[in-house]
Amino acid sequence: MNKQSFWQAMMAGSVFGWVFIFWGVFFPFDGGVIKFLWIGILLGWTILHPLELAISLPLGKEKGLTPERIFVKTMAFGFTWWLPLKWGVFDV
C-alpha cells in the first residue's frame, strides 16, 4: 500500500464511481442489483466525500496546498487521495 501505482488505481476506481453515478443520472437503471448498487455508490460518494473534507483540509493545508485544490481532489478521489498524501506516498 506504499506504492503510487496502487493508489493511482484506487483513484481511477473513484473516477469510475463518478462516471457510474452520472451514467445512472442520465440513463436511469430499471431496477435490480445494478440500481441498488448505483444508489449505494451515489449516497456514499455524495455524503462521505464532503465529510472527508474535515480530514483532508487540515492535512492539505499542512502540506501547503490551496483549499480549492484540496476540495477538488477530495470530492473527486476521497480517501484514495488524502490517505497516501498523509502517509507520504504522494508528494505535493
OpenMM code with the backbone's topology and positions (N, CA, C; nanometers):
from openmm import Vec3, app, unit

residues = "MET ASN LYS GLN SER PHE TRP GLN ALA MET MET ALA GLY SER VAL PHE GLY TRP VAL PHE ILE PHE TRP GLY VAL PHE PHE PRO PHE ASP GLY GLY VAL ILE LYS PHE LEU TRP ILE GLY ILE LEU LEU GLY TRP THR ILE LEU HIS PRO LEU GLU LEU ALA ILE SER LEU PRO LEU GLY LYS GLU LYS GLY LEU THR PRO GLU ARG ILE PHE VAL LYS THR MET ALA PHE GLY PHE THR TRP TRP LEU PRO LEU LYS TRP GLY VAL PHE ASP VAL".split()
positions = [
    Vec3(0.0810, -0.1195, 0.0000),
    Vec3(0.0000, 0.0000, 0.0000),
    Vec3(0.0856, 0.1262, 0.0000),
    Vec3(0.2146, 0.1104, -0.0103),
    Vec3(0.3016, 0.2268, -0.0150),
    Vec3(0.3514, 0.2556, -0.1563),
    Vec3(0.2827, 0.2005, -0.2560),
    Vec3(0.3197, 0.2224, -0.3956),
    Vec3(0.2222, 0.3195, -0.4607),
    Vec3(0.2769, 0.4144, -0.5340),
    Vec3(0.1921, 0.5117, -0.6022),
    Vec3(0.0965, 0.4436, -0.6998),
    Vec3(0.1418, 0.3394, -0.7675),
    Vec3(0.0570, 0.2723, -0.8666),
    Vec3(-0.0688, 0.2136, -0.8023),
    Vec3(-0.0577, 0.1625, -0.6805),
    Vec3(-0.1748, 0.1103, -0.6103),
    Vec3(-0.2776, 0.2210, -0.5891),
    Vec3(-0.2314, 0.3359, -0.5386),
    Vec3(-0.3223, 0.4459, -0.5083),
    Vec3(-0.3754, 0.5116, -0.6350),
    Vec3(-0.2960, 0.5135, -0.7405),
    Vec3(-0.3460, 0.5664, -0.8673),
    Vec3(-0.4575, 0.4781, -0.9226),
    Vec3(-0.4445, 0.3481, -0.9056),
    Vec3(-0.5516, 0.2561, -0.9467),
    Vec3(-0.6766, 0.2786, -0.8612),
    Vec3(-0.6569, 0.3018, -0.7328),
    Vec3(-0.7700, 0.3312, -0.6441),
    Vec3(-0.8383, 0.4617, -0.6849),
    Vec3(-0.7596, 0.5616, -0.7213),
    Vec3(-0.8158, 0.6887, -0.7655),
    Vec3(-0.8927, 0.6711, -0.8961),
    Vec3(-0.8429, 0.5865, -0.9837),
    Vec3(-0.9158, 0.5574, -1.1075),
    Vec3(-1.0499, 0.4920, -1.0752),
    Vec3(-1.0519, 0.4072, -0.9739),
    Vec3(-1.1771, 0.3456, -0.9299),
    Vec3(-1.2754, 0.4493, -0.8789),
    Vec3(-1.2251, 0.5504, -0.8111),
    Vec3(-1.3112, 0.6585, -0.7635),
    Vec3(-1.3705, 0.7362, -0.8805),
    Vec3(-1.2887, 0.7634, -0.9808),
    Vec3(-1.3385, 0.8312, -1.1011),
    Vec3(-1.4438, 0.7448, -1.1694),
    Vec3(-1.4200, 0.6157, -1.1762),
    Vec3(-1.5199, 0.5247, -1.2342),
    Vec3(-1.6504, 0.5331, -1.1558),
    Vec3(-1.6415, 0.5466, -1.0232),
    Vec3(-1.7621, 0.5615, -0.9412),
    Vec3(-1.8416, 0.6842, -0.9814),
    Vec3(-1.7727, 0.7967, -1.0056),
    Vec3(-1.8416, 0.9171, -1.0504),
    Vec3(-1.9039, 0.8980, -1.1881),
    Vec3(-1.8316, 0.8324, -1.2784),
    Vec3(-1.8869, 0.8042, -1.4121),
    Vec3(-2.0130, 0.7197, -1.3990),
    Vec3(-2.0094, 0.6193, -1.3136),
    Vec3(-2.1240, 0.5323, -1.2884),
    Vec3(-2.2418, 0.6130, -1.2335),
    Vec3(-2.2129, 0.7057, -1.1410),
    Vec3(-2.3189, 0.7898, -1.0845),
    Vec3(-2.3836, 0.8736, -1.1947),
    Vec3(-2.3020, 0.9435, -1.2737),
    Vec3(-2.3584, 1.0290, -1.3781),
    Vec3(-2.4286, 0.9477, -1.4866),
    Vec3(-2.3766, 0.8304, -1.5157),
    Vec3(-2.4439, 0.7430, -1.6126),
    Vec3(-2.5858, 0.7119, -1.5632),
    Vec3(-2.5979, 0.6790, -1.4370),
    Vec3(-2.7282, 0.6480, -1.3793),
    Vec3(-2.8215, 0.7674, -1.3734),
    Vec3(-2.7659, 0.8863, -1.3634),
    Vec3(-2.8489, 1.0075, -1.3649),
    Vec3(-2.9067, 1.0299, -1.5040),
    Vec3(-2.8234, 1.0182, -1.6057),
    Vec3(-2.8672, 1.0460, -1.7424),
    Vec3(-2.9355, 0.9272, -1.8103),
    Vec3(-2.9020, 0.8076, -1.7683),
    Vec3(-2.9624, 0.6862, -1.8227),
    Vec3(-3.0044, 0.5972, -1.7057),
    Vec3(-3.1172, 0.6305, -1.6412),
    Vec3(-3.1572, 0.5593, -1.5186),
    Vec3(-3.1656, 0.4082, -1.5368),
    Vec3(-3.1239, 0.3377, -1.4338),
    Vec3(-3.1298, 0.1925, -1.4335),
    Vec3(-3.2722, 0.1487, -1.4001),
    Vec3(-3.3155, 0.0413, -1.4619),
    Vec3(-3.4530, -0.0063, -1.4452),
    Vec3(-3.4796, -0.0638, -1.3068),
    Vec3(-3.3843, -0.1254, -1.2496),
    Vec3(-3.4053, -0.1847, -1.1186),
    Vec3(-3.3054, -0.2956, -1.0937),
    Vec3(-3.3327, -0.3728, -0.9939),
    Vec3(-3.2474, -0.4861, -0.9617),
    Vec3(-3.1204, -0.4456, -0.8906),
    Vec3(-3.0250, -0.5337, -0.8989),
    Vec3(-2.8985, -0.5176, -0.8275),
    Vec3(-2.8229, -0.3937, -0.8738),
    Vec3(-2.8235, -0.3664, -1.0033),
    Vec3(-2.7467, -0.2536, -1.0552),
    Vec3(-2.7997, -0.1205, -1.0013),
    Vec3(-2.9318, -0.1078, -0.9918),
    Vec3(-2.9889, 0.0150, -0.9367),
    Vec3(-2.9583, 0.0268, -0.7876),
    Vec3(-2.9640, -0.0828, -0.7165),
    Vec3(-2.9300, -0.0843, -0.5740),
    Vec3(-2.7844, -0.0434, -0.5546),
    Vec3(-2.6963, -0.0969, -0.6381),
    Vec3(-2.5541, -0.0612, -0.6333),
    Vec3(-2.5355, 0.0865, -0.6646),
    Vec3(-2.6060, 0.1363, -0.7655),
    Vec3(-2.5969, 0.2765, -0.8033),
    Vec3(-2.6393, 0.3678, -0.6880),
    Vec3(-2.7491, 0.3353, -0.6228),
    Vec3(-2.7969, 0.4156, -0.5102),
    Vec3(-2.6934, 0.4152, -0.3974),
    Vec3(-2.6356, 0.3002, -0.3695),
    Vec3(-2.5337, 0.2903, -0.2651),
    Vec3(-2.4115, 0.3752, -0.2955),
    Vec3(-2.3641, 0.3691, -0.4183),
    Vec3(-2.2473, 0.4483, -0.4568),
    Vec3(-2.2823, 0.5964, -0.4580),
    Vec3(-2.4002, 0.6305, -0.5074),
    Vec3(-2.4450, 0.7698, -0.5077),
    Vec3(-2.4456, 0.8265, -0.3658),
    Vec3(-2.5048, 0.7547, -0.2738),
    Vec3(-2.5096, 0.8014, -0.1351),
    Vec3(-2.3704, 0.8084, -0.0734),
    Vec3(-2.2906, 0.7055, -0.0983),
    Vec3(-2.1547, 0.7034, -0.0436),
    Vec3(-2.0701, 0.8193, -0.0925),
    Vec3(-2.0707, 0.8407, -0.2221),
    Vec3(-1.9869, 0.9461, -0.2799),
    Vec3(-2.0363, 1.0849, -0.2396),
    Vec3(-2.1681, 1.1062, -0.2403),
    Vec3(-2.2201, 1.2407, -0.2136),
    Vec3(-2.2258, 1.2742, -0.0650),
    Vec3(-2.2224, 1.1756, 0.0213),
    Vec3(-2.2237, 1.2012, 0.1654),
    Vec3(-2.0830, 1.1912, 0.2239),
    Vec3(-2.0109, 1.0851, 0.1905),
    Vec3(-1.8806, 1.0623, 0.2530),
    Vec3(-1.7709, 1.1563, 0.2029),
    Vec3(-1.7672, 1.1834, 0.0730),
    Vec3(-1.6606, 1.2704, 0.0225),
    Vec3(-1.6645, 1.4084, 0.0878),
    Vec3(-1.7805, 1.4740, 0.0999),
    Vec3(-1.7804, 1.6027, 0.1718),
    Vec3(-1.7376, 1.5890, 0.3182),
    Vec3(-1.7752, 1.4804, 0.3834),
    Vec3(-1.7351, 1.4611, 0.5232),
    Vec3(-1.5834, 1.4459, 0.5369),
    Vec3(-1.5198, 1.3915, 0.4340),
    Vec3(-1.3750, 1.3725, 0.4371),
    Vec3(-1.2985, 1.5044, 0.4363),
    Vec3(-1.3663, 1.6119, 0.3995),
    Vec3(-1.3003, 1.7426, 0.3994),
    Vec3(-1.2505, 1.7807, 0.5386),
    Vec3(-1.3153, 1.7295, 0.6414),
    Vec3(-1.2711, 1.7574, 0.7787),
    Vec3(-1.1306, 1.7036, 0.8036),
    Vec3(-1.0940, 1.5990, 0.7333),
    Vec3(-0.9606, 1.5404, 0.7468),
    Vec3(-0.8659, 1.5989, 0.6422),
    Vec3(-0.9133, 1.6076, 0.5180),
    Vec3(-0.8245, 1.6463, 0.4084),
    Vec3(-0.7859, 1.7939, 0.4100),
    Vec3(-0.8749, 1.8826, 0.4547),
    Vec3(-0.8406, 2.0255, 0.4551),
    Vec3(-0.7226, 2.0567, 0.5469),
    Vec3(-0.7250, 2.0144, 0.6737),
    Vec3(-0.6067, 2.0417, 0.7577),
    Vec3(-0.4803, 1.9735, 0.7053),
    Vec3(-0.4945, 1.8520, 0.6555),
    Vec3(-0.3795, 1.7794, 0.6027),
    Vec3(-0.3207, 1.8504, 0.4816),
    Vec3(-0.4071, 1.8885, 0.3894),
    Vec3(-0.3611, 1.9576, 0.2694),
    Vec3(-0.2986, 2.0922, 0.3003),
    Vec3(-0.3583, 2.1662, 0.3922),
    Vec3(-0.3019, 2.2960, 0.4316),
    Vec3(-0.1636, 2.2777, 0.4932),
    Vec3(-0.1489, 2.1719, 0.5736),
    Vec3(-0.0186, 2.1403, 0.6341),
    Vec3(0.0861, 2.1129, 0.5265),
    Vec3(0.0425, 2.0554, 0.4140),
    Vec3(0.1336, 2.0230, 0.3036),
    Vec3(0.1512, 2.1401, 0.2071),
    Vec3(0.0827, 2.2535, 0.2352),
    Vec3(0.0990, 2.3723, 0.1529),
    Vec3(0.0064, 2.3805, 0.0331),
    Vec3(-0.1001, 2.3044, 0.0312),
    Vec3(-0.1942, 2.3057, -0.0810),
    Vec3(-0.3031, 2.4094, -0.0586),
    Vec3(-0.3586, 2.4593, -0.1680),
    Vec3(-0.4670, 2.5571, -0.1578),
    Vec3(-0.5967, 2.4855, -0.1206),
    Vec3(-0.6866, 2.5564, -0.0531),
    Vec3(-0.8165, 2.4951, -0.0193),
    Vec3(-0.8941, 2.4485, -0.1427),
    Vec3(-0.8822, 2.5216, -0.2527),
    Vec3(-0.9522, 2.4834, -0.3756),
    Vec3(-0.9028, 2.3487, -0.4293),
    Vec3(-0.7710, 2.3332, -0.4297),
    Vec3(-0.7130, 2.2068, -0.4779),
    Vec3(-0.7522, 2.0904, -0.3865),
    Vec3(-0.7484, 2.1146, -0.2583),
    Vec3(-0.7868, 2.0110, -0.1616),
    Vec3(-0.9317, 1.9716, -0.1821),
    Vec3(-1.0192, 2.0704, -0.1986),
    Vec3(-1.1619, 2.0450, -0.2187),
    Vec3(-1.1855, 1.9594, -0.3431),
    Vec3(-1.1278, 2.0003, -0.4549),
    Vec3(-1.1487, 1.9286, -0.5821),
    Vec3(-1.0973, 1.7855, -0.5720),
    Vec3(-0.9772, 1.7682, -0.5207),
    Vec3(-0.9202, 1.6335, -0.5122),
    Vec3(-0.9981, 1.5445, -0.4156),
    Vec3(-1.0427, 1.6014, -0.3044),
    Vec3(-1.1191, 1.5217, -0.2086),
    Vec3(-1.2540, 1.4827, -0.2662),
    Vec3(-1.3209, 1.5750, -0.3333),
    Vec3(-1.4513, 1.5430, -0.3915),
    Vec3(-1.4376, 1.4420, -0.5050),
    Vec3(-1.3301, 1.4499, -0.5800),
    Vec3(-1.3107, 1.3572, -0.6916),
    Vec3(-1.2619, 1.2198, -0.6454),
    Vec3(-1.1670, 1.2186, -0.5521),
    Vec3(-1.0988, 1.0941, -0.5176),
    Vec3(-1.1215, 1.0434, -0.3756),
    Vec3(-1.1701, 1.1275, -0.2866),
    Vec3(-1.1924, 1.0848, -0.1488),
    Vec3(-1.0638, 1.0416, -0.0808),
    Vec3(-1.0745, 0.9388, 0.0028),
    Vec3(-0.9586, 0.8943, 0.0810),
    Vec3(-0.8458, 0.8398, -0.0054),
    Vec3(-0.8755, 0.8036, -0.1306),
    Vec3(-0.7707, 0.7493, -0.2172),
    Vec3(-0.6695, 0.8565, -0.2561),
    Vec3(-0.6998, 0.9806, -0.2248),
    Vec3(-0.6059, 1.0897, -0.2492),
    Vec3(-0.5377, 1.1350, -0.1200),
    Vec3(-0.6164, 1.1631, -0.0173),
    Vec3(-0.5550, 1.2229, 0.1014),
    Vec3(-0.4822, 1.1221, 0.1898),
    Vec3(-0.5232, 0.9963, 0.1909),
    Vec3(-0.4550, 0.8983, 0.2749),
    Vec3(-0.3111, 0.8734, 0.2285),
    Vec3(-0.2863, 0.8494, 0.0979),
    Vec3(-0.1462, 0.8341, 0.0565),
    Vec3(-0.0656, 0.9632, 0.0710),
    Vec3(-0.1332, 1.0792, 0.0627),
    Vec3(-0.0643, 1.2052, 0.0879),
    Vec3(-0.0183, 1.2103, 0.2337),
    Vec3(-0.1057, 1.1693, 0.3231),
    Vec3(-0.0736, 1.1670, 0.4661),
    Vec3(0.0418, 1.0711, 0.4943),
    Vec3(0.0415, 0.9564, 0.4276),
    Vec3(0.1441, 0.8551, 0.4506),
    Vec3(0.2752, 0.8836, 0.3771),
    Vec3(0.2772, 0.9891, 0.2947),
    Vec3(0.3979, 1.0235, 0.2233),
    Vec3(0.4189, 0.9473, 0.0934),
    Vec3(0.3168, 0.8773, 0.0476),
    Vec3(0.3285, 0.8041, -0.0786),
    Vec3(0.3289, 0.9019, -0.1955),
    Vec3(0.2458, 1.0063, -0.1860),
    Vec3(0.2409, 1.1113, -0.2869),
    Vec3(0.3143, 1.2340, -0.2354),
    Vec3(0.3898, 1.2963, -0.3260),
    Vec3(0.4494, 1.4255, -0.2944),
    Vec3(0.3518, 1.5336, -0.3376),
    Vec3(0.3706, 1.6494, -0.2839),
    Vec3(0.2817, 1.7619, -0.3183),
    Vec3(0.3204, 1.8178, -0.4515),
] * unit.nanometer
topology = app.Topology()
chain = topology.addChain("A")
for resn in residues:
    res = topology.addResidue(resn, chain)
    for name in ("N", "CA", "C"):
        topology.addAtom(name, app.Element.getBySymbol(name[0]), res)
